[in-house]
Structure formats: structure tokens, C-alpha cells
Amino acid sequence: MDVHLINHEGIEERPVEELPTLLGRQDGLVWVDIPRCDTDAVGVLTEVFGYHPMAINDCVERNRVPKMHAYRDHVFVVVHAPERGKRGHVHYIELDQFIGRNYLVTLHGPVNPAVQPGIALRETQVVLARIEAGRLRPASAFELSHAIVAALIRNQEDYVEADTGDVWRLEQRVTGGQVGDPEEFLERKLRELSADDVDRWLATKAKTLSTETLRKIHSILKRSIARAQARDKVKRNVVMLCEIPKGREGRPSKSLTLDQAASVLKAAEGAILHAYVVVSLPIGARTEELRALTWAHVSLDGQPDADPSIPPSITVWRSVRIGGDTKTEKSRRTLTLPRLCMDALRGHCERQALARKKAGDLWQENDLVFASKHGTELDSANVRRAFRVILKKTAISTRTTGHLGRCDTASSRCSPTPAWRYLPPGRPQGDRGHRPVTHRAVLSPPTQTGCPDNAAR
């Protein structure tokens, strides 16, 4: 960990122990550069700076997307830069920044072991050299952060320029006839293709691909040659003579087992996401569907007098995906609410009414079941952070956050009472899948909204 004090006289390195004193000074800018967020670094971020635990956790773990969070006295920013690896692989080099009034904290990584250690420090080292040479005198933390990000962008421009040059050279080879006639090349190879060639190729792929992926490749290749056979390009389809080899084992499932789901439900008691988790796990609703769920699509009483009777349920028609649609057309469905979910939603409705009253004029009414403290849509990153807090109370890895709501057993078996999908008369109820029909012909919105407070308004 490197601590620098920057002022009008230049830059000087100071010991970490002086950080509390340096942060209280008004005559300079403090720059703390942390090559790796280890235990000592976490201690400084927590005890000296007092950062939010979720922000510190983002520094320890790898972030898949850039982000920015504004706090009362500082801004937390995560940016990435591409770095070319071997065999066309692209590594993402992460740079985290805490930008305060008179200080900047930069953190690097985590970095793939295949990346050279000095690559992650490239931009900060360039800016440090400019300051030491007197070519740069940042007067504020934002100016220093801008210089570092500008250096990152210049390296990204070089990366794009190099990739563009490779594409141009390949295009020149093809258009210049250096690889011959592509169609003639492919037809000649296809005519010469034998079953042994396909077997050897699939055996090679089996070393790196799963059995399911090999099955899809085999199917695509078989259908492609069948089309060529129909046009007299080849005499026979040799792929039909080849067996699908066994591939590599797939990655371990991140779904929850029945015992894990029960432990999560217990750990979620009293948490901000309690109702969110309780509704997600027993009925199997996707997290992007719950974030878009409105009280107009929740029926906590059902329609017991209907024929047939309709139990309490939620109607899943929307999600936070682009366009607001569900994952697939078949995903539009109505899910029965077990007693556990009904009680959780009623309690959540009461807490939301208090939050609405506390927010006052800041509350934005969107009729969302699961909303922020101001009534706006929840951000996926915030949901994952809050869920990690719950997981830390269990023996489950926090890497399971991406699969919130998934259970290895059927959703209905994760619940004390069966969670079956309501289907109107004339629609078969035997399968758990969804038929490819339009949702308006299958489902109708509940006649009773779920939140009494909403109904009163």
C-alpha cells in the first residue's frame, strides 16, 4: 500500500500510520494506491475511511460490470480495461476508486493469474511518473481520478487499434485471394470429410467442452451436412455414423438444495430482503421478475367463490429485462402463493407503508412490490449485496447470489405448501412447463390487489 501526499511543492511518500492525520489536513491531496485488496487493506478501508461493507466487498471480489455509487462524502467507482491474452482471450483489468473531498483511493484487481502483475498498475504508475516529473499537479481528487481514467482510455484506444489492424490484415488476405476461393475450399473439404475426421474432431473438443455442448455441435454439424446433401454437394452424411463422446463435467450447480433453501429462509428473518427471498424461493419466481412485480398483479385473497376457485397468487407478466418482457413467452404465468409467502407479503406491505410515510415528498409511486426507500425500482447489484449479507449467516458461499431463487428440487418442494401454477379451465394442468400461447389468452390479472395500503390510496 502506497500513501502519497500531493501539494504545490510536489509529491512525497508517507507511511500508512499517518493516514488519519493526513486526511485531516487541508493543504494537500492524499492518494492511497492499493495493489491488492488483502486483509491489511480491508482494515484500512474499514477503520480509517469507514467505507460501507458492501463497497469494500466489491473491492475484494471481482466485479463483472462497471458501476458507480454516490455516498454522503465520497463516490465509489469501478471501471475495467481490456487486456489481450493468449489464443484470443481478453482479460478485464479492474480498477476501483474511492473519490473523496481531499483524497483518492485506488485499488487494483482481483486479476487473473495469467495476467502479468505489472499490467494492473500500468495507469497509476504512468500518472505517478507524470506527477513526480512535474508535468501534472492535480488540485483535487476528481482531477487525479480523471488523469488515471484518461490513461486507461488511451491504453484502450491502443487495444482497439491493434485489433482493428488484425481485422484489416485478415480482410486483405481474403479479398486478395491469398486463401483461395472460400466456397471451393469448403466444398472440397466437405466432399473429403470422413467419419474418422469427425470422430477425431469431436474427441478433441471433448477435452474442453461438456457433453451437452458436444451434443449440440453434433446436431448442428449433422443438419448442416444434410442441407448440403439435399443440394448434391455431398453423397452421404458421415456425421450420422459418429457417436457423441463424453465431454468434461459441467460446472458445479449454484442452485440451492432443499436444506440450503431452508437455512436461507431462516437467515432472512428480519432482513431487508426477507419478503423478497421468501417469495422467490418457494415458488421459483426469477429475481428479474420480482423486481418488476407490482401490487396490481398480487392477489393475497384469491377468488374462492370462482368456479374453479382461484387461490392467492401473483401474476408474472413483466421483468426488468430490455423491453419489460419476461425471459420467454412461456414464462408468463400465474404462481400460487403458499401461506409463508402470503404472510411475508402482508408484513412487507405494512413496512412499505411506513417507508412511504417516512419518505414523504421523496416517494415516487410506481406500485412496485419490492422497491427502494423512495419507491423506485431496485438495482440488481443492491439486491445481490443484500442477499450476500443473508448468505453470510449461513454456510453457503456468497457466489450463489447470481442464482437467487433457484433450488435443485422442484420449486413446490421448497415450500411447506405446494406452489402450483393456476391454469384456467380447458388448459391442461399436468405439466410444469408453459405452452407457447399469448399470455392474454391464458391469464387475467387478479381482481384484488395484494396491498391493502395501495387499495386504500
C-alpha positions in Angstrom: 0.0 0.0 0.0 1.5 3.3 -1.1 0.4 6.6 0.6 1.3 9.8 -1.2 0.8 13.5 -0.2 0.4 15.8 -3.2 0.6 19.6 -2.8 2.0 22.7 -4.6 5.6 21.6 -3.8 5.3 18.2 -5.4 4.6 14.7 -4.2 6.1 12.8 -1.3 5.5 9.2 0.1 4.3 8.9 3.6 3.8 5.9 6.0 0.4 4.3 6.3 0.3 5.1 10.0 0.0 8.8 9.2 -3.2 8.4 7.2 -5.6 9.7 9.8 -3.5 12.8 10.3 -3.1 13.4 6.5 -6.8 13.1 5.9 -7.4 15.9 8.4 -5.1 18.3 6.7 -6.3 21.0 4.3 -3.0 21.8 2.5 -2.7 18.8 0.2 -4.3 15.9 -1.6 -3.9 12.3 -0.3 -3.5 9.5 -2.8 -3.6 5.9 -1.4 -2.8 3.2 -4.1 -3.5 -0.4 -3.1 -2.1 -3.0 -5.5 -4.2 -5.8 -3.9 -7.1 -5.7 -1.5 -5.8 -8.0 1.2 -6.7 -8.2 4.9 -4.5 -5.2 5.8 -6.1 -3.1 3.1 -9.6 -4.1 4.2 -8.6 -3.0 7.8 -7.6 0.4 6.5 -10.7 0.9 4.4 -12.9 -0.1 7.3 -11.2 1.6 10.3 -9.6 4.7 8.7 -12.0 5.5 6.0 -15.2 3.9 7.3 -16.4 2.7 4.0 -19.6 0.7 3.5 -19.1 -3.1 3.9 -20.7 -3.7 0.5 -18.4 -1.3 -1.2 -15.4 -3.0 0.5 -16.7 -6.4 -0.6 -16.8 -5.1 -4.2 -13.1 -4.4 -3.9 -12.3 -7.9 -2.6 -14.4 -9.7 -5.2 -14.2 -9.4 -9.0 -17.0 -7.2 -10.5 -18.4 -8.2 -13.8 -19.7 -4.8 -14.8 -18.6 -1.2 -14.2 -20.5 0.7 -11.6 -20.7 3.9 -9.6 -22.3 4.6 -6.2 -22.5 8.0 -4.6 -22.3 8.2 -0.8 -22.6 11.2 1.5 -18.9 12.2 1.4 -17.4 10.2 -1.4 -18.0 8.4 -4.7 -17.2 4.7 -5.4 -16.4 3.9 -9.0 -15.5 0.6 -10.7 -14.0 0.6 -14.2 -12.5 -2.0 -16.5 -9.9 -2.1 -19.2 -9.4 -4.9 -21.7 -6.1 -6.7 -21.9 -5.2 -9.1 -24.7 -4.3 -12.6 -23.6 -3.2 -15.8 -25.3 -5.3 -17.5 -28.0 -7.6 -14.5 -28.4 -8.6 -14.4 -24.8 -9.5 -10.9 -23.4 -8.8 -10.2 -19.7 -10.7 -7.4 -17.9 -8.4 -5.4 -15.6 -10.4 -3.9 -12.8 -9.7 -0.5 -11.2 -11.7 0.6 -8.1 -11.7 4.2 -6.9 -13.0 6.0 -3.8 -13.1 9.7 -4.6 -13.4 11.9 -1.5 -13.1 15.6 -0.9 -9.3 15.7 -0.4 -8.2 12.1 -1.1 -8.3 9.4 -3.7 -8.0 5.6 -3.0 -7.2 3.4 -6.0 -7.4 -0.4 -5.7 -6.4 -2.9 -8.4 -7.8 -6.4 -9.1 -8.6 -9.1 -8.5 -6.5 -10.1 -11.6 -6.5 -13.3 -13.5 -3.2 -15.2 -12.7 -2.5 -15.3 -16.4 -2.1 -11.5 -16.4 1.4 -10.1 -15.6 1.3 -8.3 -12.2 2.5 -5.0 -13.6 -0.4 -4.7 -16.1 -2.9 -3.8 -13.4 -0.7 -1.0 -12.1 0.1 0.4 -15.5 -2.2 3.5 -15.5 -1.5 4.6 -11.9 2.3 4.2 -12.5 2.1 6.4 -15.6 0.2 9.1 -13.6 2.6 8.9 -10.7 5.6 9.3 -13.0 3.9 12.5 -14.5 3.4 13.9 -11.0 6.9 13.2 -10.0 8.3 14.8 -13.2 6.2 17.9 -12.5 4.1 17.5 -15.6 0.9 17.1 -13.6 -0.3 18.8 -10.4 -3.8 17.6 -9.6 -5.6 20.1 -7.4 -8.4 17.8 -6.4 -9.2 14.1 -6.1 -11.5 14.3 -9.2 -8.7 15.8 -11.2 -6.4 13.0 -10.2 -9.0 10.4 -10.9 -9.6 12.0 -14.4 -5.9 11.7 -15.2 -5.9 7.9 -14.3 -9.0 7.2 -16.2 -7.7 9.2 -19.2 -4.6 7.0 -19.2 -6.8 3.9 -19.1 -8.8 5.2 -22.1 -5.6 5.8 -24.1 -4.5 2.2 -23.5 -8.0 1.0 -24.5 -7.6 3.0 -27.8 -4.3 1.3 -28.5 -6.0 -2.1 -27.8 -8.9 -1.3 -30.3 -6.4 0.0 -32.8 -4.4 -3.3 -32.6 -7.5 -5.4 -33.0 -8.6 -3.3 -36.0 -5.3 -3.8 -37.7 -5.6 -7.6 -37.3 -9.1 -7.5 -38.8 -7.9 -5.3 -41.7 -5.0 -7.7 -42.5 -7.3 -10.7 -42.4 -9.7 -8.9 -44.7 -6.9 -8.1 -47.2 -5.9 -11.7 -47.3 -9.4 -12.9 -48.0 -10.2 -10.2 -50.6 -6.8 -10.5 -52.2 -7.3 -14.2 -52.9 -4.5 -15.4 -50.6 -6.7 -18.1 -49.1 -8.2 -19.1 -52.4 -11.9 -19.4 -53.2 -13.6 -19.9 -49.7 -16.6 -21.7 -51.2 -14.4 -24.0 -53.3 -12.2 -24.7 -50.2 -15.3 -25.5 -48.0 -16.9 -27.7 -50.7 -13.6 -29.6 -51.3 -13.2 -30.2 -47.6 -16.8 -31.3 -47.2 -16.5 -33.8 -50.0 -13.4 -35.3 -48.5 -14.8 -35.4 -44.9 -14.9 -38.8 -43.4 -16.5 -40.3 -40.3 -13.0 -40.7 -38.8 -12.3 -37.0 -39.3 -15.5 -36.1 -37.4 -14.7 -38.6 -34.6 -11.2 -37.2 -34.2 -12.5 -33.6 -34.1 -15.2 -34.4 -31.6 -12.7 -36.3 -29.4 -10.5 -33.2 -29.4 -13.4 -31.0 -28.5 -14.4 -33.4 -25.7 -11.3 -32.3 -23.7 -12.7 -28.8 -23.2 -16.4 -29.0 -23.8 -19.3 -30.5 -21.9 -21.3 -33.5 -23.2 -24.3 -31.3 -23.7 -22.3 -28.8 -25.8 -20.9 -31.7 -27.9 -24.4 -32.9 -28.5 -25.4 -29.5 -29.8 -22.3 -29.3 -32.0 -23.0 -32.8 -33.4 -26.6 -31.8 -34.1 -25.6 -28.6 -35.9 -23.0 -30.4 -38.0 -25.4 -33.2 -38.9 -28.1 -30.7 -40.0 -25.6 -28.6 -42.0 -24.3 -31.6 -44.0 -27.9 -32.8 -44.5 -28.6 -29.5 -46.2 -25.5 -29.9 -48.4 -26.6 -33.4 -49.2 -30.0 -32.2 -50.3 -28.2 -30.0 -52.8 -25.9 -32.7 -54.1 -22.8 -31.1 -52.5 -22.0 -34.4 -50.8 -23.2 -38.0 -51.3 -23.7 -39.1 -47.7 -23.9 -37.6 -44.2 -20.9 -39.0 -42.4 -21.9 -37.3 -39.1 -24.8 -39.8 -38.7 -22.2 -42.6 -38.4 -20.4 -40.9 -35.4 -21.2 -41.3 -31.8 -21.2 -38.3 -29.4 -18.2 -38.7 -27.0 -18.4 -37.9 -23.3 -17.2 -34.4 -22.6 -16.0 -32.7 -19.5 -18.1 -32.4 -16.4 -20.1 -29.2 -16.3 -19.5 -26.6 -13.7 -21.0 -27.3 -10.2 -24.6 -26.2 -9.8 -25.0 -22.9 -7.9 -28.6 -23.7 -7.2 -29.7 -24.2 -3.6 -30.5 -27.6 -2.1 -33.6 -28.1 0.0 -31.6 -27.8 3.2 -29.8 -24.7 1.9 -33.1 -23.1 0.9 -34.5 -23.7 4.4 -31.3 -22.2 6.0 -31.6 -19.1 3.8 -35.3 -18.6 4.7 -34.3 -18.7 8.4 -31.4 -16.3 7.9 -33.6 -13.9 6.0 -35.8 -13.3 9.0 -35.6 -9.6 9.9 -33.6 -8.7 6.8 -34.5 -6.0 4.3 -34.9 -8.7 1.6 -36.9 -11.0 3.8 -40.1 -10.9 1.8 -38.1 -10.9 -1.5 -36.3 -14.1 -0.5 -39.5 -15.7 0.9 -41.4 -15.1 -2.3 -38.5 -16.1 -4.6 -37.5 -19.5 -3.1 -40.8 -21.3 -2.5 -42.5 -20.5 -5.9 -39.4 -20.2 -8.1 -40.1 -16.7 -9.4 -37.0 -15.2 -11.1 -35.3 -12.3 -9.5 -35.7 -10.0 -12.5 -39.5 -10.8 -12.4 -39.9 -9.9 -8.7 -38.1 -6.6 -9.2 -40.7 -5.6 -11.8 -43.7 -7.1 -9.8 -46.5 -4.6 -9.0 -49.2 -4.8 -6.3 -51.8 -4.8 -9.1 -50.5 -8.3 -10.0 -50.7 -9.7 -6.5 -53.8 -11.3 -5.0 -53.4 -12.2 -1.4 -57.0 -13.3 -1.0 -57.6 -15.1 -4.3 -61.1 -15.8 -5.6 -62.5 -18.6 -3.5 -66.0 -18.2 -5.0 -64.9 -18.5 -8.6 -65.5 -21.8 -10.5 -63.0 -23.3 -10.2 -61.7 -21.4 -7.2 -58.5 -19.3 -7.6 -56.1 -19.4 -4.7 -53.9 -16.4 -3.6 -51.3 -15.8 -6.3 -49.0 -13.5 -8.2 -49.2 -12.9 -11.9 -45.8 -12.8 -13.6 -46.2 -10.7 -16.8 -43.2 -8.4 -16.7 -39.5 -8.3 -15.8 -36.7 -5.8 -15.8 -35.3 -7.2 -19.0 -35.0 -4.9 -22.0 -38.5 -4.3 -23.3 -40.0 -5.2 -19.9 -40.9 -8.7 -21.1 -40.3 -12.0 -19.3 -37.4 -14.3 -20.2 -39.6 -16.2 -22.7 -43.2 -16.0 -23.9 -43.7 -19.3 -22.0 -42.6 -17.6 -18.8 -45.8 -15.5 -18.5 -47.6 -17.3 -15.8 -49.6 -17.1 -12.5 -48.0 -18.7 -9.4 -49.9 -19.8 -6.3 -48.7 -18.2 -3.1 -48.1 -20.6 -0.1 -49.1 -19.4 3.3 -45.4 -18.5 4.0 -45.4 -16.1 1.1 -48.8 -14.6 1.9 -47.7 -13.7 5.5 -44.4 -12.3 4.3 -46.1 -10.1 1.7 -48.6 -8.7 4.2 -45.8 -7.8 6.6 -43.9 -6.3 3.7 -46.8 -4.2 2.7 -47.1 -2.7 6.2 -43.3 -1.9 6.2 -43.6 -0.3 2.8 -46.5 1.9 4.1 -44.2 3.1 6.9 -41.3 3.7 4.4 -43.7 5.7 2.1 -44.8 7.9 5.1 -41.1 8.4 6.1 -40.0 9.4 2.6 -42.8 11.9 2.2 -42.4 14.0 -1.0 -39.4 12.0 -2.0 -41.5 8.9 -2.5 -42.1 8.0 -6.2 -45.2 5.9 -6.6 -44.6 3.1 -9.1 -46.9 0.5 -7.4 -43.8 -1.8 -7.1 -44.0 -4.6 -4.5 -40.2 -4.5 -3.9 -38.9 -1.0 -4.2 -36.2 1.2 -2.8 -36.7 3.5 0.2 -38.0 6.1 -2.3 -40.3 3.8 -4.2 -38.0 3.4 -7.3 -37.0 0.1 -8.9 -34.4 -2.0 -7.1 -31.0 -2.3 -8.7 -29.7 -5.8 -9.3 -26.4 -5.0 -7.6 -28.1 -3.8 -4.5 -30.2 -7.0 -4.4 -27.1 -9.1 -4.7 -25.3 -7.2 -1.9 -28.2 -7.5 0.5 -28.5 -11.2 -0.4 -24.8 -11.7 0.4 -25.5 -10.3 3.9 -28.1 -13.0 4.4 -25.8 -15.8 3.0 -23.0 -14.8 5.4 -25.3 -16.0 8.2 -25.4 -19.5 6.6 -22.7 -21.9 5.4 -23.5 -21.2 1.8 -20.9 -19.5 -0.5 -21.7 -15.9 -1.4 -21.1 -16.8 -5.0 -24.6 -18.3 -5.0 -26.1 -14.7 -5.3 -26.5 -15.0 -9.1 -28.9 -17.8 -8.6 -31.2 -16.4 -6.0 -34.5 -18.3 -6.2 -33.1 -21.4 -7.8 -33.5 -24.7 -6.0 -32.2 -28.1 -7.1 -35.5 -29.7 -6.2 -38.8 -28.6 -7.8 -40.0 -25.2 -6.5 -43.1 -26.7 -4.9 -40.9 -29.0 -2.8 -39.0 -26.0 -1.3 -42.2 -24.8 0.2 -44.3 -26.0 3.1 -47.3 -26.0 0.8 -47.4 -26.9 -2.9 -46.9 -24.0 -5.2 -48.7 -24.9 -8.4 -49.4 -22.8 -11.4 -53.0 -21.7 -11.9 -54.4 -22.5 -15.3 -57.9 -21.6 -16.5 -60.5 -24.3 -17.5 -59.6 -26.1 -20.6 -55.8 -25.8 -20.1 -54.0 -29.0 -19.0 -52.5 -28.8 -15.5 -50.4 -31.9 -15.6 -47.1 -30.4 -16.7 -44.9 -27.8 -15.1 -43.9 -26.2 -18.4 -45.6 -23.4 -20.3 -47.3 -23.7 -23.6 -46.3 -21.2 -26.4 -49.6 -19.2 -26.3 -50.1 -15.5 -25.7 -50.5 -14.6 -22.1 -53.7 -12.6 -22.6 -55.5 -15.7 -23.8 -54.2 -17.7 -20.8 -54.1 -15.3 -17.8 -56.1 -12.5 -16.5 -55.0 -10.0 -13.8 -56.2 -10.6 -10.3 -59.3 -8.7 -9.3 -58.0 -7.9 -5.9 -54.7 -6.0 -5.4 -52.4 -7.5 -2.8 -51.5 -4.5 -0.7 -54.4 -3.1 1.4 -52.5 0.2 1.7 -52.5 0.5 -2.1 -56.2 -0.2 -2.3 -56.9 2.5 0.3 -55.0 5.0 -1.8 
